[in-house]
Amino acid sequence: MQNVTDGARVLYSLYGIVEHSGSMRGGHYAAYVKVRTPSKKLLEHISTTKNVLGLKEAMGASGGQWVYVSDAHVQMVPESRVLNAQAYLLFYERLLY
């Protein structure tokens, strides 16, 4: 997303998505979070679990790694999965150039 204000170029970068499944009376929330520089501890945790679907694609993604978080479940996911999420909330950061 791009906007021009006072001659300055303003860009926004998506860094988080919240999904809701269920009904208005109840349900479950999960999130996708972009980690710019994954910590060694995060990479070790993910590599020791069996939930490494999309690991190779996520590692090659530019600008950071996408991570799926749901309760105690944490899994690296490819950007394609994030872009197909049923977003309830979107989180952007403003980048000035």
C-alpha positions as CSV (number, residue, x, y, z in Angstrom):
1,M,0.0,0.0,0.0
2,Q,1.4,3.4,-0.9
3,N,0.4,7.0,-0.1
4,V,2.1,10.3,-1.0
5,T,2.0,13.0,1.6
6,D,3.9,16.3,1.4
7,G,6.2,14.9,-1.3
8,A,7.4,12.1,1.1
9,R,6.8,8.5,0.1
10,V,4.9,6.6,2.7
11,L,4.6,2.8,2.6
12,Y,2.9,0.3,4.8
13,S,4.1,-3.2,5.5
14,L,1.8,-6.0,6.8
15,Y,3.3,-7.7,9.9
16,G,0.3,-9.4,11.5
17,I,-3.0,-11.0,10.8
18,V,-5.6,-12.3,13.3
19,E,-8.1,-14.9,12.2
20,H,-11.3,-15.8,13.9
21,S,-13.1,-19.1,13.5
22,G,-16.5,-19.9,15.0
23,S,-19.5,-17.7,15.6
24,M,-20.2,-14.3,17.1
25,R,-21.0,-16.0,20.4
26,G,-17.7,-17.9,20.6
27,G,-14.9,-19.3,18.7
28,H,-11.1,-19.3,18.4
29,Y,-8.5,-16.7,17.5
30,A,-5.2,-17.5,15.9
31,A,-2.5,-15.2,14.4
32,Y,0.1,-14.9,11.7
33,V,3.1,-12.8,12.7
34,K,6.0,-11.7,10.5
35,V,9.3,-12.2,12.2
36,R,12.0,-10.1,10.5
37,T,15.1,-11.8,12.0
38,P,14.1,-15.1,13.6
39,S,15.9,-15.9,16.7
40,K,18.1,-19.0,16.9
41,K,15.8,-20.3,19.7
42,L,12.7,-20.0,17.5
43,L,14.4,-21.8,14.6
44,E,15.5,-24.6,17.0
45,H,12.0,-24.9,18.4
46,I,10.5,-25.2,15.0
47,S,13.1,-27.6,13.7
48,T,12.6,-30.0,16.7
49,T,8.8,-30.1,16.2
50,K,7.0,-32.1,13.5
51,N,5.1,-29.0,12.4
52,V,7.5,-27.8,9.7
53,L,5.2,-27.6,6.8
54,G,6.3,-24.7,4.5
55,L,9.6,-24.4,6.3
56,K,11.7,-24.2,3.0
57,E,9.3,-21.7,1.4
58,A,9.2,-19.6,4.6
59,M,13.0,-19.5,4.9
60,G,13.3,-18.2,1.4
61,A,10.7,-15.4,1.8
62,S,12.0,-11.9,1.5
63,G,11.5,-9.5,4.4
64,G,11.1,-12.0,7.1
65,Q,9.5,-15.3,8.2
66,W,5.8,-15.8,8.7
67,V,4.8,-17.7,11.9
68,Y,1.4,-19.2,12.7
69,V,0.5,-18.9,16.4
70,S,-2.5,-20.7,17.9
71,D,-2.6,-21.4,21.7
72,A,0.6,-23.4,22.3
73,H,1.1,-24.3,18.7
74,V,3.8,-22.3,16.7
75,Q,4.6,-23.1,13.1
76,M,6.6,-21.4,10.4
77,V,4.3,-21.1,7.3
78,P,4.8,-19.9,3.7
79,E,3.7,-16.4,2.7
80,S,1.1,-18.0,0.4
81,R,-0.8,-19.4,3.4
82,V,-0.8,-16.0,5.1
83,L,-2.1,-14.3,2.0
84,N,-5.0,-16.7,1.8
85,A,-6.0,-16.3,5.5
86,Q,-9.5,-15.2,6.4
87,A,-8.3,-12.0,8.1
88,Y,-10.3,-10.6,11.0
89,L,-7.7,-7.9,11.9
90,L,-4.7,-6.7,9.9
91,F,-1.6,-5.0,11.5
92,Y,0.6,-2.7,9.4
93,E,3.6,-0.7,10.2
94,R,4.3,2.7,8.5
95,L,7.6,2.9,6.6
96,L,8.9,6.4,5.6
97,Y,11.2,6.8,2.6
